[in-house]
Amino acid sequence: MMQTLTILIDGYNVSRNMPGSRLEDGVALATARENLLAMVRQRFRGTPYHVAVIFDGDGEREVCEPIKGLHGGRRIFTQRGTSADAVIVRLTAEADDEGCQVVVCTNDLEVRQKSTLHGASHASVAEMTQTLKAPDKYTAKRLRHVSYMRREWEGDEDGEPRTHPRKGNPRRAPKKQRGRGERSW
C-alpha cells in the first residue's frame, strides 16, 4: 500500500522568500498570501496529495479552512500566541503517527530540525517556487514538441525538414522502381 503524501507549507516564510512577492517588491502581505494560495491551488489541483498552508494568525482559536478548488487542501491560521512553526511540527507528528509521508516547505532551520525528528523530508523555498511555477505535464510535453519541431524546420537551409536516410542497400533501387511493387495478374 502506498503512503499518502502530506505537504506542509510555511505560508509567510515561503511567500516572503519567493521572488516577486517580497516586501521589497512592494507587495502587501495579504496579496502575497493570496498569490501563494492561487499558485498552490493551480499546481496541486488533481493530485492525491494533502496540502496544508499554515499562516501565523491573530484569532482566539486556530482556524482551518479548505482551499477552494483544491481537494485535500487547507489553509490554517494559528491561534494568537502560537507560531506557525509549532503548528507545522505538531501536524508533522500527527501525520507521522498516521503513517503518512510528510514534506515540509520552509527555509526556517529550526522547523526543519524539529520536523526531521518525526520523519519529515524538506524542500527549500527555491525548490517550492520552482515546483509552483512549473507548467503542468501536458504543457511541458507540448513545449518540448514545439521546440523539437522548430529545430527540425530551422535545421535546413532550403526550409524542408530533415529526413532520415533510407534503410537498406543504398546502391539498390527501391522495389517500386524494380517492378516488384505491383502484380501483373
N, C-alpha and C positions, 0 to 999 in steps of 0.2 A: 504494500500500500504506500502511495506517495504522500509525503508530508505536505501540508498546506504551507504556503509562504506568506508570512506576515511582514509587511514593510511599514516601519515606524519612521516618520519624518519629523525632525525637529523644525517646526514651522518657521519661526522667526530666524533661527540660525541659518537655515537654507535660503530663505527669501532675502535675507540681508547680505549673503555672500554670493548670490547669483549676479552675474553681470547684467546691468540694465534695471535692477530693482534695488540698488543700494541707496542709502541716504544721500550720498554724494551726488547721485544722479538726479536728485530732486524728486524721488518717488515717495509718496506718502505711505505710511505703514499699512493702512487699510488697503490701498491699491496693490502694494506688494503681496499682501496676504491673498487677495482675490486672484491676482495673476498666478500665484503659485498653485492655488486650488484649481484654476482653469487648466493649467498645464498638467497637473496630476490627473484630472478627470479625462483629459484628452489622451494621455499616454496609457493609462491603465484601464480604459474602457474596454470591456470584452475579455478581460483576463480573469483568471480564477484567483488572483491574489487578494488578500485582505490588506487594505492600505489605510493607515491612520496618520493624520497630520495633526500634531499636537502644538498648541499655542499657549503662551502664558496668558491667563485670564485674570479678571478682577471681580468675579462674581462671588456670591455667597456659597455656591457649590459648583462642582465640576459639571460642565455641560458637554454632552456628547450628541452631535447631530450628524445625520447621514449627509454625505456629499451627493448632491443631486446629480443624477446622470451617471453615477458610478456604483455599480452593485458591489457590496462588500467594502465600500469606502466610508470613512467617518472622519469628522474633524472634532477635535476635543479642545475645549478651553478649560484650563485648570482653575481650581478654586483659589481665591485670594490667599496669598501666603505660601502657596505650593508652586514650585517651579515646574516647567515642562520637563526638565531633566529628570526629576524624581518620578513623574508620571511615566516617562519613557522606560526607566529602569523597572518600574512596577509592571508595566504592560509586557516587557520582555520576560520577566519572571513568570507571569501568568501564561504567556504563550509557550514558554519552555515546559511548564507543568502539563500543558495540554498536548505536548509533543509536536508543536509547530516549529518550523524553521523560521528564524527571525533575521531581518536585515534592518539595521539602524542607520539612517542617513543623517549625519551631523559632522561638524568639524570640532565639536567640543570633546577634548581629550578625556575629561572626567566621565562623561556619559559613555564614551567608548569603553573605558576600562571597567566601569561598573556593569555594563550590559554584557561584556565578554564573560563575566563570571556566570552568566546564565546561558551561555552558548550562542550568543548572537554574533553574526558577522556584520561587517561595516561597509559603508560606502561614503566617500567624501562628498562634499558639496559639488566639486568639479565633476565627479562621476555621475552624480544625480542630475546635474544640469545637462550633461551630455546625453543622458538617457531621456530626460524630459523633452529635449529639443530634437531628438532623433525622429526621422519620419517613420511611419508605420511600415510593415514589411512589404505591403503592396506598392506603396510609393517608392520605397527603396529599390524594389525589383524593376519598376518602370524606369527609374532614373538610370539604373545600370544598363538597361536595354537601350535607352536613348543615347547614352554616351557610347555604347558599343556601335550602334548604327552610325552615329556621327563619325567615329573613327573609320568605319568601313567606307563610307561615302567620301570622306575627305582624304582617303589614302591614295587614290589615283589622280593623275593629272587630267585625264580625259573625262572625269565625272562619273565613270562607271564604277560600280562596286567591285571589289576584288573577288575573284573567283578562285576556287581551289583547282589545282591541276587534275586532269583526268586520271583515272585509275587504269592500270594495265600497261601493256607494251606500247610505248609512245610511237613506235615505227609501224604499228599495225593499224589499218583503217577500222573505223567503227563497224559494227555488224550491219547497220543500215546501208552503209556505202559498199559493203561486200555483197549485198544482195541476200543476206540471210535473215533480214528482219521480217519479210513478208513471205507467205507461202503462195506458190503459184497455182495451186489447185483450188 
